[in-house]
Amino acid sequence: MIQLRRGPGRYRGGDAGAGVETLHAFSFGGFYDPQNVRFGALVACNEERLRPGAGFAEHPHRDMEIVTWVLDGELTHEDSAGRTETVRPGDVARLSAGTGIRHVERNAGPAPLTFLQMWLMPAEPGGTPSYEIVRGIADGTPLAVEEAAAVLHVRRLRAGGRTALPDAPWVYVHVVRGAVRIGGGGAGDAPPAEAGDAARIAGCERLDLTAVEPAEVLVWEMQAAGV
């Protein structure tokens, strides 16, 4: 089953006065929809837009896998383990909160910042907190998140380019740029998904993704629903 959710339908949050705008794909914070709490292990897919100087003050996380993808600008991460990192477009950052960690996220650069942040529930609670960045991840390179029994696939496609989606109980496709079509273009296929749209595919088997125009997509392959 393919469920296509359009980007404009996301819940709008954040604090405009503080220079933060957020688009939530799932129930989050003060927004709650019992029919839209999670999909597989994925419980959040937030698009954050921060003006220069804006950010999120120090806050805690635990028992959560958090993966960040920067679209434009630079994101500065500082955490309670003493790490300070800058995440740029093309980098993938992963925070494994484990038993608990605190961090700060802010736009320390001169340009507006836009990034996606995706939260996944681990298969088991606990574990040692950690943080890693994969710099300039190449097209097709998978990023395994073992704690959540999930894999992130980054795909960049030319117009007409095609890629197979993974066979998995849950597959989540987020269109970062461009437009794509899932399936072979038949009458029963979902309509094209555009930037900001996401497709939730339950029981994904033998499905292709085709770029209607040059596209960049993030594909989550999930084998478990998490705790």
Backbone as ProteinMPNN parsed JSONL, in Angstrom:
{"seq_chain_A": "MIQLRRGPGRYRGGDAGAGVETLHAFSFGGFYDPQNVRFGALVACNEERLRPGAGFAEHPHRDMEIVTWVLDGELTHEDSAGRTETVRPGDVARLSAGTGIRHVERNAGPAPLTFLQMWLMPAEPGGTPSYEIVRGIADGTPLAVEEAAAVLHVRRLRAGGRTALPDAPWVYVHVVRGAVRIGGGGAGDAPPAEAGDAARIAGCERLDLTAVEPAEVLVWEMQAAGV", "coords_chain_A": {"N_chain_A": [[0.845, -1.19, 0.0], [0.607, 2.17, -0.907], [0.945, 5.297, 0.466], [0.627, 8.575, -0.209], [1.799, 11.588, 0.972], [1.396, 15.001, 0.923], [3.684, 17.754, 0.83], [2.731, 20.441, 1.502], [0.733, 19.795, 3.321], [1.836, 19.305, 5.77], [2.219, 19.777, 9.345], [2.57, 23.02, 10.651], [4.979, 24.431, 12.663], [7.217, 25.714, 15.184], [8.946, 28.828, 15.957], [8.345, 31.786, 14.9], [9.102, 34.342, 15.661], [11.553, 33.904, 16.811], [12.996, 33.166, 14.693], [12.66, 30.588, 13.681], [11.217, 28.111, 11.76], [9.136, 25.31, 11.378], [8.275, 22.297, 9.733], [6.245, 19.611, 10.23], [6.057, 16.157, 9.636], [4.896, 14.154, 11.08], [2.939, 13.562, 14.101], [3.899, 15.824, 16.616], [5.38, 17.5, 19.344], [3.236, 20.076, 20.266], [1.346, 19.296, 18.449], [-0.931, 16.79, 17.735], [-2.02, 13.899, 16.241], [-3.793, 11.076, 16.336], [-3.85, 9.269, 14.241], [-1.548, 9.639, 12.925], [1.073, 9.047, 14.045], [3.404, 7.51, 13.808], [5.523, 5.675, 11.494], [6.486, 2.569, 10.834], [9.648, 2.393, 12.284], [10.008, 5.077, 12.265], [9.389, 8.162, 13.715], [9.429, 10.866, 13.491], [9.786, 13.387, 11.042], [11.118, 16.153, 10.4], [11.178, 19.278, 8.836], [13.33, 21.838, 9.168], [13.702, 25.315, 9.318], [15.928, 27.824, 9.683], [16.813, 31.099, 10.463], [19.82, 33.142, 10.121], [21.736, 32.969, 13.08], [19.702, 31.901, 14.595], [18.311, 29.107, 16.493], [18.206, 25.992, 18.398], [18.091, 25.822, 21.819], [20.098, 24.219, 24.389], [19.077, 20.89, 24.848], [17.65, 17.735, 25.935], [18.018, 14.268, 24.827], [17.03, 10.838, 24.665], [17.171, 7.294, 24.102], [16.711, 7.314, 21.265], [17.208, 7.492, 17.747], [18.67, 9.813, 15.717], [18.745, 11.351, 12.677], [20.255, 13.614, 10.487], [19.892, 15.75, 7.691], [21.177, 18.179, 5.691], [19.805, 20.691, 3.678], [20.236, 23.333, 2.704], [22.665, 25.806, 3.573], [24.447, 25.841, 6.773], [24.684, 23.713, 9.555], [25.317, 23.912, 12.959], [26.388, 21.763, 15.443], [26.514, 21.053, 18.879], [27.392, 19.165, 21.71], [26.84, 17.447, 24.9], [28.945, 15.764, 25.244], [31.125, 17.112, 24.493], [31.565, 17.549, 21.812], [31.807, 19.474, 18.832], [30.457, 20.169, 15.783], [30.117, 20.885, 12.283], [27.57, 20.636, 9.996], [27.013, 20.138, 6.606], [25.456, 20.664, 3.33], [24.937, 17.562, 1.699], [26.239, 16.093, 3.607], [25.663, 13.533, 6.057], [24.442, 13.39, 9.247], [24.462, 11.64, 12.316], [22.93, 11.064, 15.359], [23.044, 9.029, 18.064], [21.165, 8.626, 20.715], [20.968, 6.953, 22.951], [21.48, 6.165, 26.364], [21.246, 8.763, 27.138], [21.775, 12.146, 26.198], [22.745, 15.571, 25.739], [22.202, 18.36, 23.606], [22.969, 21.172, 21.414], [21.629, 22.942, 18.702], [22.211, 25.053, 16.0], [22.11, 27.889, 13.749], [24.906, 29.083, 12.857], [25.981, 30.362, 10.743], [26.146, 32.776, 7.957], [24.023, 32.603, 6.199], [20.578, 31.65, 5.423], [19.331, 28.599, 6.881], [18.324, 25.334, 6.065], [17.157, 22.229, 7.019], [16.595, 18.666, 7.198], [15.344, 16.591, 9.738], [15.266, 13.431, 11.045], [13.703, 11.102, 13.114], [14.104, 8.021, 14.709], [12.83, 5.17, 16.404], [14.692, 3.085, 18.569], [15.44, -0.479, 18.423], [15.92, -1.624, 20.88], [16.01, -0.235, 24.169], [18.433, 2.034, 25.716], [22.086, 1.899, 25.676], [25.254, 3.277, 24.545], [25.682, 6.735, 24.155], [26.328, 8.348, 20.994], [27.892, 10.104, 18.214], [28.094, 10.811, 14.79], [29.401, 11.789, 11.569], [28.902, 11.453, 8.135], [30.716, 12.536, 5.558], [29.865, 14.24, 2.608], [28.205, 12.233, 1.327], [27.911, 9.683, -1.073], [25.924, 9.133, -4.057], [23.587, 6.547, -3.776], [24.873, 5.344, -1.655], [24.468, 3.431, 1.219], [23.338, 4.118, 4.565], [23.589, 2.567, 7.474], [21.524, 2.142, 10.277], [21.831, 0.494, 12.814], [20.744, 0.193, 15.385], [18.064, 0.773, 15.088], [17.24, -1.055, 13.264], [17.299, -0.208, 10.582], [17.901, 1.315, 7.36], [19.266, 4.031, 5.62], [18.92, 5.242, 2.393], [20.453, 7.212, -0.015], [19.547, 8.858, -2.892], [20.278, 10.239, -6.01], [18.978, 11.337, -8.937], [18.928, 11.578, -12.499], [16.68, 13.121, -14.877], [14.288, 10.802, -15.824], [15.794, 8.778, -14.822], [16.045, 5.689, -13.03], [15.474, 3.721, -10.086], [15.559, 0.846, -7.983], [13.346, 0.333, -5.303], [13.902, -0.695, -1.91], [12.968, -3.984, -0.805], [10.922, -4.286, 1.88], [9.278, -4.299, 5.138], [8.485, -1.727, 5.852], [8.812, 1.196, 4.01], [9.972, 4.414, 3.526], [9.781, 7.26, 1.636], [11.234, 10.291, 1.024], [11.018, 13.223, -0.771], [13.521, 15.324, -1.598], [14.406, 17.155, -3.539], [13.185, 18.065, -6.814], [11.118, 15.752, -8.704], [9.405, 12.644, -8.489], [8.226, 9.39, -9.539], [6.508, 6.641, -8.229], [6.445, 3.271, -8.936], [5.267, 1.844, -12.072], [4.003, 3.768, -13.589], [1.39, 3.175, -14.196], [-2.265, 3.034, -14.131], [-2.946, 2.431, -11.527], [-0.917, 3.39, -9.958], [0.716, 5.621, -7.616], [0.371, 9.22, -7.84], [2.868, 11.556, -9.186], [5.469, 12.435, -6.867], [6.544, 15.381, -5.308], [9.024, 17.887, -4.365], [9.313, 17.974, -0.889], [7.176, 16.289, -0.518], [6.137, 13.028, 0.7], [6.26, 9.481, 0.582], [4.672, 6.724, 2.014], [5.192, 3.412, 2.301], [3.815, 0.399, 2.84], [4.78, -2.932, 3.296], [6.577, -3.147, 1.069], [7.38, -4.295, -2.109], [9.153, -5.183, -4.953], [9.13, -2.644, -6.268], [9.723, 0.257, -8.252], [11.393, 3.441, -8.475], [11.092, 6.37, -10.283], [12.583, 9.19, -11.754], [10.848, 12.034, -12.548], [11.746, 14.502, -13.128], [15.072, 15.919, -12.681], [16.167, 14.684, -9.554], [16.465, 14.446, -5.972], [16.381, 12.134, -3.431], [15.496, 10.738, -0.247], [15.503, 7.588, 1.13], [14.067, 5.472, 3.391], [14.617, 2.296, 4.613], [13.036, -0.005, 6.522], [13.082, -2.531, 8.902], [11.97, -3.152, 11.329], [9.674, -2.038, 13.903], [10.549, -0.746, 16.152], [10.863, 0.227, 19.672]], "CA_chain_A": [[0.0, 0.0, 0.0], [1.358, 3.423, -0.993], [0.222, 6.473, 0.94], [1.383, 9.775, -0.558], [1.457, 12.761, 1.789], [1.927, 16.195, 0.292], [4.43, 18.662, 1.682], [1.937, 21.539, 2.069], [-0.153, 19.308, 4.373], [2.544, 19.117, 7.032], [1.886, 20.706, 10.42], [3.525, 24.127, 10.782], [5.315, 24.784, 14.035], [8.376, 26.577, 15.341], [8.788, 30.134, 16.611], [8.714, 32.749, 13.871], [9.779, 35.472, 16.287], [12.936, 33.504, 17.092], [13.642, 32.807, 13.439], [12.573, 29.145, 13.475], [9.99, 27.584, 11.161], [9.227, 23.859, 11.306], [7.218, 21.536, 9.077], [6.237, 18.284, 10.831], [5.353, 15.13, 8.878], [4.209, 13.302, 12.049], [2.582, 14.217, 15.355], [5.132, 16.292, 17.246], [5.183, 18.632, 20.24], [1.843, 20.407, 20.55], [0.45, 18.773, 17.416], [-1.156, 15.358, 17.92], [-3.022, 13.232, 15.429], [-3.63, 9.654, 16.65], [-3.697, 8.51, 13.005], [-0.279, 10.022, 12.294], [2.058, 9.056, 15.126], [4.658, 6.918, 13.37], [5.475, 4.731, 10.385], [7.613, 1.705, 11.167], [10.438, 2.948, 13.389], [10.116, 6.521, 12.082], [8.402, 8.902, 14.51], [9.495, 12.289, 13.156], [10.522, 13.873, 9.878], [10.908, 17.586, 10.539], [11.954, 20.212, 8.025], [13.616, 23.001, 9.995], [14.214, 26.484, 8.614], [16.483, 28.721, 10.689], [17.509, 32.274, 9.957], [21.131, 33.263, 10.756], [21.718, 33.254, 14.509], [18.621, 31.179, 15.279], [18.624, 27.718, 16.797], [17.543, 25.308, 19.497], [18.927, 25.818, 23.016], [20.455, 22.876, 24.853], [17.931, 20.058, 25.207], [18.072, 16.341, 26.064], [17.422, 13.149, 24.104], [17.431, 9.498, 25.057], [16.49, 6.202, 23.395], [16.267, 7.81, 19.97], [18.204, 7.62, 16.693], [18.334, 11.061, 15.036], [19.55, 11.51, 11.463], [20.08, 14.971, 9.974], [20.281, 15.996, 6.302], [21.12, 19.615, 5.423], [19.465, 21.06, 2.308], [20.926, 24.591, 2.398], [23.277, 26.433, 4.733], [25.301, 25.039, 7.641], [24.146, 23.451, 10.89], [26.32, 23.689, 14.002], [25.969, 20.848, 16.509], [27.366, 20.988, 20.068], [26.727, 18.258, 22.643], [27.359, 17.326, 26.261], [30.181, 14.975, 25.21], [32.205, 18.017, 24.116], [31.744, 17.612, 20.373], [31.275, 20.575, 18.033], [30.561, 19.783, 14.388], [29.331, 21.638, 11.317], [26.975, 19.739, 9.005], [26.781, 20.886, 5.374], [24.723, 19.892, 2.325], [25.637, 16.363, 1.26], [26.662, 15.329, 4.781], [24.641, 12.897, 6.878], [24.828, 13.338, 10.652], [23.646, 10.694, 13.084], [23.041, 11.096, 16.81], [22.445, 7.9, 18.775], [21.025, 9.218, 22.049], [21.235, 5.932, 23.966], [21.032, 6.413, 27.733], [20.979, 10.179, 27.333], [22.746, 13.146, 25.76], [22.193, 16.902, 25.543], [22.892, 19.055, 22.518], [22.525, 22.463, 20.903], [21.655, 23.032, 17.25], [22.003, 26.46, 15.653], [22.619, 28.408, 12.491], [25.977, 30.026, 13.172], [26.474, 30.919, 9.492], [25.538, 34.029, 7.493], [22.923, 32.355, 5.267], [19.493, 30.829, 5.972], [19.606, 27.167, 7.005], [17.201, 24.406, 5.971], [17.601, 20.843, 7.173], [15.643, 17.634, 7.593], [15.762, 15.77, 10.863], [14.418, 12.237, 11.087], [13.872, 10.4, 14.382], [13.69, 6.621, 14.677], [12.858, 4.462, 17.675], [15.586, 1.929, 18.537], [14.831, -1.781, 18.694], [16.08, -1.838, 22.31], [16.429, 0.994, 24.846], [19.776, 2.048, 26.301], [23.224, 2.006, 24.773], [26.155, 4.407, 24.745], [25.438, 7.813, 23.203], [27.389, 8.57, 20.02], [27.586, 11.057, 17.146], [28.986, 10.632, 13.651], [29.044, 12.454, 10.318], [29.447, 10.947, 6.875], [30.895, 13.722, 4.741], [29.68, 14.135, 1.173], [27.774, 10.871, 1.019], [27.728, 9.491, -2.513], [24.654, 8.584, -4.515], [23.448, 5.103, -3.62], [25.572, 4.833, -0.478], [23.54, 3.217, 2.331], [23.759, 4.427, 5.933], [22.886, 1.639, 8.36], [21.23, 2.535, 11.663], [21.581, -0.842, 13.348], [19.916, 0.248, 16.585], [16.66, 0.852, 14.693], [17.036, -2.024, 12.176], [16.917, 0.629, 9.447], [18.96, 1.761, 6.457], [18.932, 5.201, 4.821], [19.495, 5.241, 1.053], [20.438, 8.526, -0.657], [19.532, 8.678, -4.341], [20.236, 11.423, -6.87], [18.615, 10.779, -10.236], [18.637, 12.435, -13.641], [15.325, 12.939, -15.415], [14.135, 9.492, -16.439], [16.565, 7.781, -14.086], [15.218, 4.762, -12.259], [16.141, 2.924, -9.067], [14.667, -0.078, -7.28], [13.151, 0.546, -3.88], [14.18, -1.927, -1.172], [11.86, -4.796, -0.299], [10.947, -4.168, 3.336], [7.948, -4.095, 5.708], [8.182, -0.291, 5.814], [9.707, 2.03, 3.214], [9.559, 5.818, 3.572], [10.477, 8.012, 0.594], [11.062, 11.741, 1.143], [11.585, 13.922, -1.925], [14.233, 16.531, -1.2], [14.356, 18.057, -4.692], [12.691, 17.457, -8.044], [9.857, 15.01, -8.671], [9.586, 11.215, -8.795], [7.039, 8.564, -9.598], [6.704, 5.308, -7.665], [5.72, 2.305, -9.753], [5.539, 1.89, -13.498], [3.228, 4.78, -14.297], [0.078, 2.66, -14.53], [-3.42, 3.721, -13.55], [-3.03, 2.176, -10.091], [0.238, 3.936, -9.257], [0.548, 6.92, -6.978], [0.786, 10.338, -8.688], [4.245, 11.965, -8.896], [5.766, 13.105, -5.599], [7.398, 16.53, -5.541], [9.844, 18.3, -3.228], [8.541, 18.116, 0.342], [6.229, 15.183, -0.407], [6.672, 11.765, 1.199], [5.454, 8.284, 0.337], [4.791, 5.677, 3.018], [4.881, 2.166, 1.589], [3.755, -0.76, 3.732], [4.972, -4.166, 2.554], [7.139, -2.777, -0.228], [7.955, -5.397, -2.879], [9.352, -5.039, -6.39], [8.706, -1.325, -6.731], [10.751, 1.164, -8.75], [11.206, 4.882, -8.344], [11.577, 6.999, -11.507], [12.626, 10.652, -11.68], [10.108, 12.778, -13.567], [12.725, 15.548, -13.404], [16.207, 15.632, -11.79], [15.627, 14.562, -8.195], [17.231, 13.917, -4.839], [15.422, 11.517, -2.518], [15.957, 9.954, 0.895], [14.664, 6.394, 1.232], [14.281, 4.669, 4.6], [14.27, 0.877, 4.595], [12.878, -0.348, 7.937], [12.738, -3.935, 9.137], [11.319, -3.283, 12.635], [8.926, -0.853, 14.3], [11.159, -0.128, 17.307], [10.213, 0.029, 20.973]], "C_chain_A": [[0.88, 1.24, 0.0], [0.47, 4.565, -0.531], [1.097, 7.689, 0.666], [0.881, 10.953, 0.266], [2.17, 13.974, 1.216], [2.608, 17.122, 1.297], [3.614, 19.788, 2.283], [1.008, 21.101, 3.2], [0.536, 19.079, 5.707], [2.137, 20.166, 8.064], [2.985, 21.758, 10.547], [3.729, 24.497, 12.24], [6.502, 25.732, 14.064], [8.029, 27.875, 16.033], [9.28, 31.19, 15.632], [9.473, 33.93, 14.454], [11.236, 35.192, 16.583], [13.664, 33.054, 15.835], [13.632, 31.329, 13.136], [11.21, 28.799, 12.892], [10.16, 26.082, 10.979], [8.02, 23.286, 10.581], [7.313, 20.094, 9.568], [5.444, 17.307, 9.968], [4.536, 14.211, 9.78], [3.779, 14.143, 13.26], [3.858, 14.591, 16.093], [4.804, 17.485, 18.128], [3.717, 18.857, 20.536], [0.864, 19.912, 19.51], [0.311, 17.266, 17.603], [-2.31, 14.883, 17.066], [-2.848, 11.737, 15.674], [-3.464, 8.774, 15.416], [-2.361, 8.789, 12.306], [0.818, 10.154, 13.343], [3.409, 8.533, 14.664], [4.415, 6.066, 12.13], [6.705, 3.841, 10.527], [8.343, 2.258, 12.38], [10.49, 4.469, 13.358], [8.998, 7.248, 12.83], [8.443, 10.406, 14.245], [10.267, 12.47, 11.86], [10.226, 15.363, 9.816], [11.776, 18.358, 9.561], [12.097, 21.499, 8.817], [14.22, 24.108, 9.147], [14.628, 27.529, 9.64], [17.159, 29.91, 10.017], [18.872, 32.367, 10.643], [21.017, 33.686, 12.226], [20.664, 32.498, 15.291], [19.046, 29.744, 15.564], [17.819, 27.189, 17.952], [18.504, 25.243, 20.682], [19.172, 24.382, 23.478], [19.218, 22.117, 25.336], [18.367, 18.597, 25.205], [17.368, 15.408, 25.079], [17.87, 11.857, 24.763], [16.594, 8.484, 24.284], [15.877, 6.693, 22.084], [17.455, 7.853, 19.013], [17.798, 8.811, 15.825], [19.302, 11.274, 13.878], [19.203, 12.856, 10.828], [20.653, 15.097, 8.568], [20.1, 17.479, 6.015], [20.816, 19.856, 3.95], [20.24, 22.292, 1.869], [21.494, 25.174, 3.683], [24.157, 25.476, 5.517], [24.674, 24.931, 9.025], [25.292, 23.186, 11.853], [25.712, 22.861, 15.117], [26.997, 20.898, 17.63], [26.664, 20.081, 21.07], [27.476, 18.131, 23.96], [28.583, 16.44, 26.349], [31.364, 15.821, 24.747], [32.439, 18.139, 22.623], [31.12, 18.888, 19.801], [31.522, 20.237, 16.576], [29.702, 20.71, 13.526], [28.875, 20.683, 10.229], [26.561, 20.57, 7.803], [25.978, 20.047, 4.387], [25.562, 18.733, 1.788], [26.178, 15.521, 2.385], [25.452, 14.673, 5.434], [25.174, 12.816, 8.303], [23.88, 12.423, 11.407], [23.968, 10.81, 14.567], [22.312, 9.887, 17.38], [22.375, 8.303, 20.244], [21.279, 8.227, 23.174], [20.663, 6.289, 25.318], [20.834, 7.888, 28.05], [22.119, 11.077, 26.898], [22.011, 14.474, 25.597], [22.935, 17.567, 24.389], [22.218, 20.376, 22.175], [22.624, 22.395, 19.39], [21.357, 24.475, 16.867], [22.571, 26.779, 14.282], [23.642, 29.481, 12.826], [26.521, 30.71, 11.921], [25.73, 32.175, 9.076], [24.301, 33.845, 6.623], [21.81, 31.575, 5.954], [19.847, 29.347, 5.912], [18.302, 26.385, 6.876], [17.745, 22.996, 6.118], [16.44, 19.941, 7.545], [16.207, 16.889, 8.785], [14.744, 14.653, 11.058], [14.743, 11.448, 12.337], [13.324, 8.983, 14.247], [13.802, 6.008, 16.064], [13.816, 3.277, 17.582], [14.841, 0.636, 18.831], [14.878, -2.114, 20.175], [16.491, -0.529, 22.964], [17.86, 0.88, 25.354], [20.859, 2.152, 25.244], [24.035, 3.257, 25.037], [25.877, 5.495, 23.718], [26.62, 7.99, 22.249], [26.914, 9.549, 18.959], [28.591, 10.841, 16.026], [28.474, 11.418, 12.46], [29.697, 11.708, 9.173], [29.504, 12.144, 5.932], [30.671, 13.408, 3.262], [29.256, 12.749, 0.727], [27.422, 10.751, -0.464], [26.352, 8.921, -2.822], [24.659, 7.067, -4.356], [24.137, 4.522, -2.409], [24.587, 4.642, 0.671], [24.168, 3.618, 3.664], [22.941, 3.547, 6.867], [22.719, 2.251, 9.744], [20.815, 1.246, 12.368], [20.629, -0.837, 14.537], [18.418, 0.274, 16.269], [16.315, -0.149, 13.59], [16.588, -1.307, 10.904], [18.142, 0.994, 8.622], [18.449, 2.968, 5.683], [19.669, 5.106, 3.489], [19.348, 6.646, 0.47], [20.521, 8.313, -2.163], [19.406, 10.032, -5.036], [20.063, 10.928, -8.301], [18.457, 11.866, -11.292], [17.189, 12.2, -14.082], [15.263, 11.62, -16.168], [14.919, 8.397, -15.743], [15.675, 6.946, -13.19], [16.067, 4.019, -11.245], [15.121, 2.013, -8.411], [14.556, 0.332, -5.826], [13.418, -0.767, -3.152], [12.902, -2.674, -0.806], [11.94, -4.794, 1.225], [9.528, -3.982, 3.851], [7.506, -2.628, 5.678], [9.246, 0.415, 4.979], [9.129, 3.444, 3.197], [10.419, 6.591, 2.58], [10.188, 9.498, 0.784], [11.762, 12.405, -0.034], [12.212, 15.232, -1.45], [14.146, 17.584, -2.298], [13.791, 17.308, -5.892], [11.354, 16.766, -7.871], [10.115, 13.579, -9.109], [8.226, 10.532, -8.863], [7.38, 7.184, -9.061], [5.838, 4.323, -8.431], [5.99, 2.537, -11.224], [4.751, 2.909, -14.279], [1.862, 4.31, -14.726], [-1.027, 3.392, -13.796], [-3.487, 3.537, -12.041], [-1.886, 2.741, -9.294], [-0.106, 5.274, -8.605], [0.962, 8.027, -7.943], [2.209, 10.759, -8.336], [4.355, 12.678, -7.546], [6.785, 14.197, -5.866], [8.145, 16.898, -4.27], [8.965, 18.585, -2.004], [7.526, 17.021, 0.552], [6.933, 13.938, 0.146], [5.699, 10.639, 0.887], [5.738, 7.271, 1.436], [4.3, 4.383, 2.372], [4.952, 1.006, 2.57], [3.868, -2.027, 2.899], [5.504, -3.91, 1.163], [7.801, -3.988, -0.893], [7.997, -5.039, -4.357], [8.779, -3.725, -6.94], [9.912, -0.521, -7.19], [10.368, 2.604, -8.466], [11.846, 5.522, -9.57], [11.518, 8.514, -11.365], [11.866, 11.265, -12.846], [10.955, 13.955, -14.044], [13.904, 15.272, -12.475], [15.778, 15.709, -10.329], [16.672, 14.058, -7.211], [16.22, 13.385, -3.833], [16.151, 10.794, -1.399], [14.977, 8.803, 1.074], [15.038, 5.632, 2.495], [13.762, 3.249, 4.369], [14.22, 0.414, 6.045], [12.373, -1.773, 8.088], [12.01, -4.159, 10.457], [10.645, -1.977, 12.988], [9.52, -0.152, 15.505], [10.352, -0.326, 18.565], [8.957, 0.887, 21.059]], "O_chain_A": [[1.798, 1.353, 0.813], [-0.618, 4.778, -1.066], [2.18, 7.822, 1.237], [-0.307, 11.272, 0.258], [3.389, 13.973, 1.045], [2.177, 17.258, 2.442], [3.772, 20.081, 3.468], [0.538, 21.944, 3.965], [-0.116, 18.697, 6.679], [1.762, 21.286, 7.719], [4.174, 21.436, 10.55], [2.784, 24.83, 12.955], [6.763, 26.457, 13.104], [6.957, 28.013, 16.622], [10.478, 31.459, 15.542], [10.383, 34.462, 13.819], [12.063, 36.104, 16.607], [14.812, 32.614, 15.898], [14.5, 30.846, 12.41], [10.175, 29.149, 13.459], [11.192, 25.624, 10.488], [6.889, 23.728, 10.785], [8.327, 19.428, 9.356], [4.3, 17.582, 9.606], [3.597, 13.561, 9.32], [4.205, 15.287, 13.416], [4.786, 13.789, 16.19], [4.051, 18.373, 17.73], [3.024, 17.951, 21.0], [-0.343, 20.09, 19.673], [1.309, 16.546, 17.629], [-3.426, 15.394, 17.155], [-1.837, 11.173, 15.255], [-2.987, 7.644, 15.529], [-2.082, 8.246, 11.237], [1.413, 11.219, 13.513], [4.448, 9.048, 15.077], [3.277, 5.775, 11.764], [7.834, 4.303, 10.359], [7.718, 2.559, 13.397], [10.961, 5.092, 14.309], [7.816, 6.987, 12.61], [7.581, 11.141, 14.726], [11.268, 11.797, 11.614], [9.216, 15.785, 9.254], [12.98, 18.116, 9.47], [11.108, 22.173, 9.106], [15.133, 23.872, 8.356], [13.794, 28.057, 10.375], [17.977, 29.741, 9.113], [19.067, 31.719, 11.672], [20.301, 34.628, 12.565], [20.719, 32.453, 16.52], [19.996, 29.229, 14.975], [16.883, 27.829, 18.431], [19.595, 24.683, 20.573], [18.522, 23.449, 23.006], [18.422, 22.629, 26.123], [19.347, 18.247, 24.548], [16.288, 15.706, 24.571], [18.952, 11.787, 25.346], [15.47, 8.766, 23.868], [14.686, 6.511, 21.83], [18.568, 8.203, 19.406], [16.705, 8.82, 15.258], [20.514, 11.365, 14.07], [18.034, 13.197, 10.653], [21.751, 14.618, 8.285], [18.982, 17.988, 6.088], [21.479, 19.3, 3.075], [20.834, 22.304, 0.791], [20.891, 25.056, 4.75], [24.567, 24.433, 5.008], [24.2, 25.916, 9.59], [26.142, 22.335, 11.593], [24.665, 23.202, 15.668], [28.199, 20.799, 17.384], [25.455, 20.209, 21.266], [28.589, 18.633, 24.116], [29.208, 16.358, 27.406], [32.479, 15.314, 24.622], [33.411, 18.767, 22.201], [30.05, 19.32, 20.231], [32.667, 20.038, 16.17], [28.693, 21.247, 13.983], [29.692, 20.0, 9.61], [25.858, 21.572, 7.937], [25.831, 18.84, 4.583], [26.739, 18.898, 1.466], [26.542, 14.364, 2.175], [24.342, 15.202, 5.367], [26.236, 12.24, 8.54], [22.671, 12.422, 11.178], [25.119, 10.675, 14.981], [21.103, 9.74, 17.199], [23.391, 8.322, 20.938], [21.756, 8.614, 24.241], [19.498, 6.672, 25.423], [20.312, 8.23, 29.111], [23.285, 10.807, 27.189], [20.806, 14.5, 25.348], [24.137, 17.369, 24.213], [21.087, 20.658, 22.572], [23.589, 21.854, 18.851], [20.382, 25.061, 17.337], [23.394, 26.044, 13.736], [23.293, 30.64, 13.052], [27.42, 31.545, 12.016], [24.793, 32.599, 9.753], [23.6, 34.815, 6.335], [22.056, 30.906, 6.958], [20.563, 28.899, 5.017], [17.298, 26.73, 7.5], [18.685, 22.611, 5.422], [15.445, 20.377, 8.122], [17.4, 16.591, 8.837], [13.545, 14.889, 11.211], [15.907, 11.151, 12.606], [12.223, 8.774, 13.737], [14.743, 6.288, 16.807], [13.762, 2.53, 16.606], [13.755, 0.647, 19.41], [13.994, -2.802, 20.686], [17.256, 0.228, 22.368], [18.429, -0.21, 25.417], [20.593, 2.45, 24.08], [23.556, 4.191, 25.68], [25.84, 5.209, 22.521], [27.773, 7.807, 22.641], [25.718, 9.8, 18.81], [29.789, 10.706, 16.273], [27.278, 11.685, 12.343], [30.88, 11.371, 9.223], [28.471, 12.697, 5.554], [31.214, 12.439, 2.733], [29.879, 12.157, -0.155], [26.732, 11.6, -1.028], [25.704, 8.312, -1.97], [25.61, 6.391, -4.749], [24.01, 3.326, -2.147], [23.926, 5.602, 1.067], [25.374, 3.474, 3.864], [21.739, 3.756, 7.032], [23.662, 2.807, 10.307], [19.63, 0.943, 12.504], [19.807, -1.741, 14.687], [17.601, -0.152, 17.085], [15.216, -0.101, 13.038], [15.642, -1.723, 10.236], [19.269, 0.985, 9.116], [17.339, 2.946, 5.15], [20.885, 4.915, 3.453], [18.252, 7.206, 0.46], [21.447, 7.669, -2.655], [18.551, 10.851, -4.698], [20.902, 10.189, -8.815], [17.921, 12.939, -11.017], [16.563, 11.209, -13.706], [16.086, 11.355, -17.044], [14.734, 7.216, -16.038], [14.677, 7.431, -12.658], [17.233, 3.719, -11.499], [13.948, 2.369, -8.297], [15.56, 0.645, -5.187], [13.187, -1.839, -3.71], [11.873, -2.057, -0.529], [12.93, -5.255, 1.793], [8.653, -3.554, 3.097], [6.326, -2.323, 5.504], [10.442, 0.247, 5.218], [7.953, 3.645, 2.892], [11.647, 6.578, 2.675], [9.034, 9.921, 0.715], [12.95, 12.181, -0.27], [11.521, 16.128, -0.965], [13.853, 18.75, -2.034], [13.898, 16.085, -5.984], [10.555, 17.136, -7.011], [10.938, 13.327, -9.989], [7.229, 11.018, -8.33], [8.422, 6.622, -9.398], [4.63, 4.523, -8.56], [6.851, 3.341, -11.582], [4.814, 2.926, -15.508], [1.218, 4.968, -15.543], [-0.773, 4.253, -12.954], [-4.026, 4.394, -11.34], [-1.863, 2.598, -8.071], [-1.064, 5.952, -8.978], [1.825, 7.801, -8.791], [2.717, 10.362, -7.287], [3.46, 13.42, -7.141], [7.774, 13.976, -6.566], [7.927, 16.296, -3.219], [7.998, 19.343, -2.084], [7.051, 16.827, 1.671], [8.155, 13.813, 0.07], [4.482, 10.817, 0.921], [6.894, 6.991, 1.754], [3.147, 4.277, 1.953], [6.026, 0.672, 3.07], [3.148, -2.193, 1.914], [4.946, -4.399, 0.182], [8.677, -4.624, -0.307], [6.987, -4.639, -4.937], [8.051, -3.706, -7.933], [10.988, -0.603, -6.597], [9.203, 2.938, -8.25], [13.009, 5.254, -9.872], [10.514, 9.059, -10.906], [12.211, 11.033, -14.005], [10.89, 14.353, -15.208], [13.767, 14.465, -11.556], [15.118, 16.661, -9.911], [17.615, 13.351, -7.568], [15.305, 14.103, -3.428], [17.267, 10.304, -1.573], [13.767, 9.014, 1.16], [16.179, 5.198, 2.655], [12.612, 3.047, 3.978], [15.24, 0.433, 6.734], [11.373, -2.167, 7.487], [11.483, -5.248, 10.687], [10.99, -0.927, 12.447], [9.059, 0.931, 15.867], [9.296, -0.958, 18.549], [8.263, 0.866, 22.076]]}, "name": "protein", "num_of_chains": 1, "seq": "MIQLRRGPGRYRGGDAGAGVETLHAFSFGGFYDPQNVRFGALVACNEERLRPGAGFAEHPHRDMEIVTWVLDGELTHEDSAGRTETVRPGDVARLSAGTGIRHVERNAGPAPLTFLQMWLMPAEPGGTPSYEIVRGIADGTPLAVEEAAAVLHVRRLRAGGRTALPDAPWVYVHVVRGAVRIGGGGAGDAPPAEAGDAARIAGCERLDLTAVEPAEVLVWEMQAAGV"}
